[in-house]
Amino acid sequence: MQMCKRWVFFSILICCFVASALEAPEDLKPQKEPQKELHKEIKNQQKRIVSLSPHLTELTFYLGFDAQLVGVSDFSDYPLSAKSLPRVASYQGANIAEILRLDATHVLAWDGGNKATDIAKLQSNQIPVFLSKVTSTDDLLQDIERLGAFLGDTSGVKRQVKRLQDKIESIKARYISSNKSVFYYLNQQPLVALGNDPWLNDLLRLCGLNNVFAHSPSAYPQVSLEQVIRHAPELIIVANKQDQEDFRAFWSEHHKVLDARFIQINPDKMHRFTPRAIDELDSLCQQAYTD
């Protein structure tokens, strides 16, 4: 707490010093506002963006700011050109020294996915930090719009948000009367299911797919075959890149007591808070209701 107070006090002192140093003489004050606008314009042209999460890297490309990206997190693999960018964050945390060396002007962080201590350190170095927090498609739309404003684009972003919102509403309208129970799992051995994760359950509900473990106290519970069989799901959604022959062989001996159809989805699309998740959901919904 004492350290935090020192940082805040130090930051205030710096801000006051800079404001004082830049204050124009009284007779030049009418020129102050145009100078500020010019400084702001130059600064916007010199953005150096660092993303600390794969979904934020993807959204930066989506919004057309990829030319200003100077550093990204591990697993930032879409689009392919993101793979060539310097890595400045992993599951262990952000490399603060490298981010400072890259002279970042904007940092994009995942609230709950990145360490709060890392975010605080970046903010204490006077670097603006965008915090992304998505638990639903409504949140995704708001996140994209907020990100656009943070990076200096509002009109173009609003058009993109409107197109994405129209697609989401179209999916909801198509399946408004649809209803199927699903077992959604991420790993086979041990068998790890989708539990109460709000993002994925919100996506599934858009086309009437009801996760049989949605009320689990865990986001990704380990479950038994017996539990799955008792729930008798109509669909089994395989959310991994496993070979189809392997997962069908795993379930084949239970086909007499488990009459379910299989659909495999791409978790890199579905699990990230980006427009690609909506595309993957659209494909999943079509498969779910195709006999």
N, C-alpha and C positions, 0 to 999 in steps of 0.2 A: 504493500500500500504506500509506504514511504517513497519507494522508488518511483511508483506511478505518479505521486504528487510532484516529485522532483522533475520528472519529464514534463508534466503539464506546466509547471512554473517556468521551466526552461523554455518551452515552446512559446509561452505567452511573452516572455522577455524578448525572444528572437523576433516575434511578430511585431512587437512594439518598436524595437530597434529599426527593423526594416521599414515600417510605416513612417517613422520619424525621419529616417535618412532620405526617403523618397519624396517627402513633402515639398512641394514647390513653394517659392517665395510668393508673397501675397499678390504682387502685381502680375504673376504668371498663372494664377489659379484658373482663369477662364480656359486655359489650354489643357487643364488636367484631365478632363473626361476623354477628349480625343486621343491623348497619349495612352490612356488606359485601354481604350478600344484597340489601338494599334498593337499594344503589347499583348493583349488577349488574342488577337488574330495571329500574330507570329507564333505565340505559344501553341495554339491549336494546330498549326502547320508542323510543329515539331514534336508531336505526341510520340512517346515511347512507352508502349503498352506491354505489361507483363500479366500473363494469365496463370493463376495457381490451380486451375481445375480443367480437365478435358472439355467439359460442357461449355465453359466460358471461352476456351480457345475456339471451339466450334462456332459459338455465337458471334465472336469477333469477326470471323471469316464471313459468316452469314450477313452481318451488317456492313461488310465492305471495308473494315478497318485493318485487314490483315497486313497491309504494307507497313503499318506502324507497330506490329507485334515484334518485340525484341527478345522475348523469353516466354517459355510455356512450362507446364507441369509434365511429369511423366504420364504416359498413356494418352498424350495429345496426338492422336493418330488420324484425325479427320479434319479437313481434307488432307491428302497425302503430303502436301507441301508443308504442313505443320510439323511433320517428323524431322525436318531439317533445322528447326529452330532450337536454340540453346535451352537445356533443361534447367529450371531453377527451383523446382519443387517436387517432392515425392511424398510417399505415405509417412515418412519420418519428419517432414516439415519443409518449410521454405528456406532457401539459401539466401538469407538476408544480405550477406556481404556481396553476393553475385548480383542481386537485384539492384543494390546501390551502385555497384560498378557499372551496370548497364544504364545507369542514369534514368531509371524509370520515372515517367511523369504520371502514369495511371496504372494502378494495380487492381486486378479483378480477382476477388476471393469468394470462396464458397462458405457461407455462414453455416457452421456445423461440420463442414468437410475439411476446412483448413484450421490450423491451431489458432486459438484466440490470442495466444501470446505472440505469434508471428504477425498477426494483423495489427496488434497494438504496437509492435516494434516499428512496423512500416509507417503507421500513422504518426508515431513519435518523431520520425524522420521527415515529417511534413510531406509525405507522399499521399495523394488522394487515393482512397481505397473504396472500390465498389463491392458491396456485399450482396451476393446472390442467395436467395432462399426460396426454394420451389417445392411445394407439396401437392400442387394440382395444376391443371391446364390453365386455370385462371391466373395462378401465380406466374406461370411461364409467360403468358402474354404481358403481364405487368412487368416482369423481370426484363424482357426484351425492350420494352418501352423505356424503362428506367436506365438500362444500359446505353441505349441510344442517346438519351439526354446527357448521361455522364460523359460520353465520348464526343458530344457536340453535334449530334444529328437527331432532329425530332421529326421533321416532315417526312423524310424517306422511311424512317422506322415505322411511323404510324401506318403508312401504306402496307408495309410488310406484315405488321401486326393484324391489320384488318383482313388480309388474305388468309393468314393462319387461323384467325378466329372464325372466318367463314367456313374453312375446312372442318374445324372442330364441330361447329354447329351442324354442318351437313352430315357428319358421322352420327351425331346424336339423333337427328331427325330420321335418318334411315333405319335406325334400330330402336326407336322409341318404345316399341312393343315387344322387343326381343328379350329372351331370358334363357341363359344356360349356366350350369354349374361347371366350374373349372378347377383342376388341380394344376397349379403353376409352380414348377420347381426349377432351381438354379443349379443344383449339383445332385449327382446320382448316388454316389457312395462316399460319405454318408448322404442320405436323402435330405436335402435342404430345400424347404418350401418357401413360397412367398407367404408371409404372415400379414402383419398390420401395416406394412409400408404404405404411406398415404399416396405417394406419387403413382405407383403401379396400380393400386386398387382404383384410384380415380380414373386412370386410363381405361382399365377393363370395364368399369361401370358405364363408360360412354356408349358402349354397344351391348349392354345387358349381360356382360360376363361376370359371374359372381364367384369370387375366390372362396373355396371351401375352408381355408384357414385364415380368412380375413380378420377374425376376432381373436387370433392368437395374441398373447401378451408380448410376443417377440416379432420383430420385423422380418426375420428369416429363421424360423424355427427348424430344428432337426426333427423329422417325423418318421414314423414307421410305415411299412407297407400295409399293416393292419389298419392303421388310422385312415390311410388313403382309401382302402377298400370299403371301410365303413361309411365314408362320405359318398361313395358311388358317384364320382364326377362324370359328367357327360363328355368333357374334353380334358385332355392332358396337354398342357403347354410346356414344351421343353425350351427353357430359356438359357441355352448354352450352345456351343459349337461342336458338340459331340457328333460322331458319325451316326447316321440314322440306323444303321444295322445294329449298332451297339445298344442303343436305347430300346429298340424294338425287341431285341433278344432278351434284355433285362425284364421287360414287362410281359413277354409272351406266355410264360408259365402261369400267369394270373388272368389270362383272358377270359376264362370261364366265370370268374367272379368279378371281373372288372371290364365292363363293356363301355370302353371309352375310345374316342378317336384322338389321334395325335396331331399336334401342330408344333412345328419348330420355329422359333423366332430368333432374330439377331439381338442379343442383349446389349451390344454396343450402341444400337439405335434406340431400343425400347427403354433402357435404364438411364439414359442421359437426358437432361432437361433441355432438349433442343427440338426444333421443328421436325427433325428426322424421326423422333419418337412418334409423332402424329402420323407420319407416313407408314411407319411399321405397324402402328395400331390399325390403320385403315386396312392394310393387307391382312392382319390377323383377324379382324372382324369379318372380312369377306370370306376367309377360309372357314371360320367358325360356323357360318350359316350356309355353307355350300355343301350339299349332300354328296 
